[in-house]
């Protein structure tokens, strides 16, 4: 029994280590070309969990982005600094990535 548990532990550890570069690859592919961040890809990676694919999910109390009246500058401020239960992204994303996400969220409005 101990050998089986040890095998499963080692197999799981080696699998986890082999997939360690996936997040770096995902972050690297968040640009349309070498200098323009892709707001949609970044949104899907970081925002979909609470806001949903179309911006109207409202998970964890997230605001419905399809009804938001915020201007792009206000959206940048919210994404950067957070609001209520929303996590601030200033330590996770570069300013140009935040700008790209803010601009993409404008496309979600109905």
Secondary structure, 3 states (H helix, E strand, C coil): CHHHHHHHHHHHHHHHHHCCCHHHHHHHCCECCCCCECHHHHHHHHCHHHHCCCCCCCHHHCCCCCCCCCCHHHHHHHHHHCECCECCCCCCCCHHHHHHHHHHHHCCCC
